[in-house]
Amino acid sequence: SASDTWLARKALPTPPTPCKVKAVLKRCKKHSAYKYLIEVYYKRIRGRCVPLKRITKKRLPCPPRRCPKSRTTTSNCTKGAKHKVTTTIFYSGKIVCSKKKPIVCRQVCTKRVTKSGVPCIHIVCDEAKKVKLTKCGGKRRYRSVITTWNTRVGKKCRKHRTVKHYPCPVVCPKGSKTIKRTSCGKGRKYRTLTIATSTVKKRCSGRICTLHCIRKLIHSRVLCPKPPHRCRKPRKVHTRCSAGHKYSYTTTYYYKKKKVCTGLVVPPSRTCSKVADLVFVLDSSTSIHDADFAKESRFVQHIVRRMGVSPTGVRVAVVTYSTRPKLVFNLDKYKTKSQVLAAMSKLPRDEGITMTYAAIDLVNSDIYPKRRAGVPFIVVVITDGKSTMGDPVASAKVLKKKGARFVSVGIYNPDPSVTDKINPAELKGISSKGRFWRAGNFNKLDSIVSSVVREVCTDMGKSKSKSGGKRVCKIICVKKRKISAKKICRKDCSSRTLIRHCKKHRAYRVFTRVTYRWNGKKCVPKSRKVIKKIRCPPRTCPKAKIIRKECKPGRAKSVTTHIFYTSRVKCTMSLPPRCTQHCIKKVKRSAVPCKKIKCKGDKDHVTKCGGSRRYRVVVTIKYIQVKGVCKRRKTTKRYPCPVKCPKTQTIIRPCKKGRKFSVKSIISYTVRRACVHKGKCTVKCVRRVLRSRKRCKTRPPDRRCKQPPPFWTKCRKHSAYKYQIKALYRNVRGTCVIYKRETIARLLCPPRKCPKTRVTKTKCTKGVRHKVTTTIFYSGKIVCSKKKPIVCRQVCTKRVTKSGVPCFHIVCDEAKKVKLTKCGGKRRYRSVITTWNTRVGKKCRKHRTVKHYPCPVVCPKRSKTIKRTSCGKGRKYRTLTIATSTVKKRCSGRICTLHCIRKLIHSRVLCPKPPHRCRKPRKVHVRCSKKNSHSYIITYYYVKKRVCHRALKSGKARRCKIVCVKKHKRSARKPCKKRKCRYQLSYHTTKCVHNFRTITTKYRTRVHGRCVWRRKSVRRVRCSGCSSHQIHYHKTTVGSKCKAGRTQTFLNFYESRKYKTGWVCHKKKVQVSIIKCKCNRKPLLLLDKKCRKGYRKLTKVVFIDRGGKCIRKQTVTKKKCPPVKCFNKKVLRKCRKHSAYQYVVRVYYRAVRGRCVSYKSKITKKLPCRKYIL
């Protein structure tokens, strides 16, 4: 058996493993010359491998040691030095080995020094400084100090020069002079003095500074003494009897002095620094728009700006109200003015009705308890209408008894939709002193700020304003008048002729003679008499209209409407009677019944299932005839879309380490119907999970683990060695676990790839003495960590070598040369050409710059008059054109030139006015036409008239001008001849309707100069034609043309009608067919496959014809399920992890509610599993 073999293995002794030879590569130490490959031989002593001997197999060179760079130093030719010495220090590597054993080789850097000298040549330069001065005198504004000296540069002496400028002293005139004086004249408040003084000022242009005498003008104002106040002299105005005046009298205007004093005012720019608790109650109801509410909050901010807001001074609280009041912030929230203004700029707004009483109650309950004792408590109420509910006056009285003071502001809202305007009695009742302020609209709130501030400041107590509050008085001249006794003016009362013209549909033009009499005060009409009456032209009435409404779907009759107008004269019963012309409207209608209407057939619109749709919609549109109109009716039905559910899944969770049970999960899906609203139902897949678990079996007893053979590790990135490792296993709770790893052997990995060598060379530039070649190369190296575990890596070490060659410099002539070109001939500019050389590498490069300057130009100084225009017909001005020339600069690229440019100056001179002339007279002929019953001539002519404006108050002369006034004159009227109208009679016939037609006779007459149709008679005549018709019915059936599931039947009706050809009647058969569809679907029987509680569902579906549709009708009945036969099964339970046997099990089944369910299981056979392999 397996246990016997395991015991046999344990009893046998294991042979000792032999010790192996190791190859060790020693790394290069500091400055060592070689590295060695050593073989180490081991011997087993007391079960352990101990090193016996070491043999060097190979010697490898170490990378060369990095020596210091070469250095070159040169000494300058200083005073006393005879030679210029160049010293070069360079290092070279060398291997040095010890003479005694063990022989150790090291790398050493040896130093070498070379010197080379050049004899010095000394040059003596005169380095003493020389100073030269220039004197002040004449027009010189500054004096100069020029210093020159020499210095030695290399083998040459270089000259140096510095120039410094100092300003010359200036003597300015002392004292001041008065240049201009103005005296106190009429109406002047001040007189001015202009004083001139001179001061020294420094001006600099570049490095040169000069002193100048600058003149300063000082203007000063002196207040003129006020003259004694004088009023104007009295003046008399005489009103005489003339046109328009009833009385004659004399008016005397005189002026009287009066002293006017202003009250105690808080200026708008100064603050009221008093102690108080101030509350603002703002209206934010629906009647106030957003823009108006912003103006209301701005008005409150203006008031707060003029108060001294502080914790010990004025404290502020704000309440907004509509349907409900809202406390924005209380008295103790903000302590500075800036914080209060910032909070007021962001006031919230709640729309609603105006509830003023609720806002005052909120002030009483929430704000008044937080007041300061002995400090005035002031409430400012701002509203645009009266309170919708409650009594705000009663609420205010409660606070007034406690010592509060109220100030009310009312705003008139111009919006016509607002019905509740401001109530003056309500505002007067709220305020403490019975005074309130009223603004015309929201824009006029700023005009009452100062008066509201004054009222609030006076309520706080005695004035402590920063302005001082003085009383200002002044003397004013008040204008008064005195009127003498009035005398009545008598007028000449003469008779007049009044003409009542043809206007507003009047029938006659009336000429009336009116006589007047004097009643002591004015002219009163005495008698009236009608002289003449002329008939006015007839009124033009609208044209006749014919409106036809033909047969359409929805109309039972076709209607023809005739609309025509006639003019008629109507007179009033008063004396004198007034007659007017009126257009009387007449309407006549005739109706003919329409034929019967056929409505459209039914239509079905179906939406398909797809995408995210859960149900399909069937929309049925029907057309029904109601009172001769086809009306549309729409019905919608919803059917759920079929759903495909996923298949059933079985998930087994087997026994593992740490698990006590194995779990089997069966996931199945079932279809379920869910209704959200009426008629909106969907089908969903519902997930069900069934879980069953079994206890896991215990593990077999511990066994000995197999030891696997040793393996080699791979060479990773930059790793130096690969190792042969042996892993040792042991059994821990039935599982083989690694508990130890041993390294047996080590081999070198392939060498790392280092970067390639690079060579860089420097060029001989200005100031560089040597041409240096730099070589950078890399070499591989193995580096091991000092700490355990020891990890060895391959590293690329960088080495740099430099070598230098002395440079040979080329000297170039770098002095600048300048060449000039002169102005002359056609040249517009002169050029300055500059050339010089510079050294680039081993060559000298030439450079050149060119600058251009414009040549001077002389232009003619005088100006000429080129063109003149004279004063012609209708011209107000005459023009003069003068030509002048100026110098202008023009540039194209870098070249600029000067040119003489001609300028034209146009000036206007006013022409003298010609004598005033009017237009010539013209004639207009009015001839006979349809509108005009008389012919006459109108002559239009113009008459000169002088028109003067009123005299101005300043005493200037009156302005007068001559104007042409248009007038007209009409000649005698001649009556036009009456003409006869064409087409005296006309006959109109209609079509035959119900064997009758109508014949209308019309005639034409002239009405007010126009030809108009009038109806004479209407006759109804019987039509001559066929009278009767016969109908014969015959029924036939034809093949199916209906929709799926329906058959079609035709009902053919044969009708014999009479029709007329000429004067003879004939008979003809006409076929009329009517279609009817019937339902032909067969009944269905549906049996449910699943048995539920011992029964199955049997559904019977029958189709019925109703309203032209196949309607489905179903009945459900229950049917008993047949008995279920169950059979027993044999099941083989397989070997699982760590199980020793597999079993053959017999499972017994029995029927429960139409299903076979397992109730018993029995093991019949036991089989061994395969051996457990480690």
Number of C-alpha atoms within 10 A of each C-alpha: 5 8 8 8 9 12 10 9 11 10 8 8 7 8 6 8 9 10 15 12 14 16 18 16 18 12 16 18 11 9 17 20 22 19 17 17 15 17 16 16 17 17 16 14 8 7 9 9 15 14 13 10 10 14 11 13 11 11 12 12 11 20 19 16 19 17 17 13 13 17 12 14 10 13 12 11 17 11 8 8 14 14 16 16 17 15 14 14 15 17 17 15 13 13 15 12 11 10 9 7 6 7 8 13 15 17 20 19 16 11 13 11 12 10 12 11 13 11 11 16 12 15 11 10 15 11 14 9 11 11 12 10 12 11 11 14 10 6 6 11 17 18 17 16 14 14 15 15 16 16 15 15 10 11 10 11 15 12 13 12 12 10 13 12 16 16 19 16 12 12 10 13 10 9 8 13 12 13 10 11 11 12 11 15 10 7 9 12 13 15 15 15 15 15 15 15 17 17 13 14 11 11 12 10 7 6 9 15 15 19 18 18 15 12 12 12 14 11 13 11 12 12 11 15 10 10 8 5 9 12 13 11 8 12 11 13 11 12 14 14 16 11 7 6 11 17 16 16 15 14 15 14 15 17 17 12 13 10 9 10 10 10 10 14 19 24 16 16 8 14 21 26 19 21 24 26 23 23 22 19 24 24 28 27 23 16 22 21 12 12 9 16 18 16 16 22 17 17 19 21 17 16 18 23 18 21 25 21 27 15 15 12 15 24 28 25 21 24 22 22 27 24 19 17 24 18 16 13 16 18 20 13 13 19 17 15 19 13 12 21 18 11 14 19 12 10 14 11 17 16 16 15 18 26 22 30 20 22 25 24 17 17 23 17 10 11 20 18 9 12 16 15 7 8 15 19 24 22 24 20 23 23 25 26 25 21 21 14 13 12 15 21 18 14 18 23 18 14 19 17 9 11 11 18 23 24 24 23 21 23 21 17 22 11 12 6 8 13 11 14 18 19 14 15 12 16 25 18 19 25 23 19 12 13 16 20 18 18 17 12 15 20 13 15 20 16 11 14 16 17 14 18 22 17 13 22 24 16 19 22 13 9 18 17 18 12 14 11 14 10 10 11 11 9 12 15 15 11 13 11 12 10 13 11 9 12 12 14 15 15 16 10 14 12 15 13 13 14 14 12 14 16 11 9 17 22 25 21 17 18 17 15 15 16 16 17 16 15 9 11 12 15 16 13 14 11 11 16 12 14 11 12 14 12 11 18 19 21 20 16 14 12 9 14 11 12 11 13 12 14 16 14 15 14 19 19 17 15 17 15 14 14 15 16 17 17 15 13 15 12 12 10 8 7 6 10 9 14 16 18 20 19 16 11 13 11 12 10 12 11 14 14 12 16 12 10 16 13 15 14 9 13 11 12 11 13 12 12 15 10 6 6 12 17 18 18 17 14 15 15 15 16 17 16 15 9 10 18 17 18 15 13 11 11 10 13 12 16 16 20 17 14 13 10 14 12 9 13 11 12 11 13 12 15 18 12 7 6 11 14 16 15 15 15 15 14 15 17 17 14 13 11 11 11 11 8 7 6 12 15 17 20 17 19 15 12 13 11 12 10 12 11 14 12 11 15 13 9 13 12 8 12 17 15 17 13 14 10 9 14 13 15 11 12 15 11 9 17 20 23 19 16 18 15 17 16 16 18 17 17 16 13 12 15 14 18 14 12 11 10 12 12 13 16 14 17 16 14 17 12 14 18 13 14 12 9 13 11 12 10 13 12 13 18 16 12 8 14 15 17 16 17 15 14 14 15 16 18 18 16 17 19 15 12 10 9 7 6 7 8 13 15 17 20 19 16 12 14 16 15 15 14 14 16 11 11 16 12 16 12 10 15 11 14 9 11 11 12 10 11 11 11 14 10 6 6 11 18 18 17 16 14 14 15 15 16 16 15 17 12 13 12 12 15 12 13 12 12 10 13 12 16 16 19 16 12 12 10 13 9 8 8 13 11 13 10 11 12 12 12 15 10 7 9 13 14 15 15 14 15 15 15 15 17 17 13 13 11 11 11 10 7 6 9 15 15 19 18 18 15 12 12 11 14 10 12 12 12 13 11 14 10 10 10 6 10 12 13 11 8 12 11 13 11 12 13 14 16 12 9 14 15 19 16 16 15 14 15 14 15 17 17 12 13 10 10 10 10 10 9 11 10 6 6 7 8 10 10 11 11 10 13 15 15 12 13 11 12 10 13 11 9 12 12 11 14 9 9 10 10 13 10 11 11 13 13 11 10 14 11 11 14 12 9 13 13 15 16 14 15 15 16 17 18 15 13 12 15 19 14 15 13 16 12 12 12 11 13 10 12 12 12 15 11 16 16 11 9 12 11 11 12 11 10 12 10 12 11 9 15 12 15 12 11 15 18 17 16 19 17 15 17 17 17 16 16 17 16 16 12 8 7 8 10 13 11 14 11 14 12 12 12 13 10 13 13 18 19 20 14 16 9 13 11 12 11 14 13 10 12 16 13 11 16 17 18 18 15 15 15 14 15 18 15 15 10 7 12 15 18 12 12 11 12 10 12 11 13 13 12 17 11 11 12 11 14 10 12 12 14 12 13 11 12 15 14 11 17 18 15 14 17 18 16 17 16 16 17 17 16 14 12 14 18 14 15 13 14 9 11 15 12 13 10 11 12 12 11 15 11 10 12 6 11
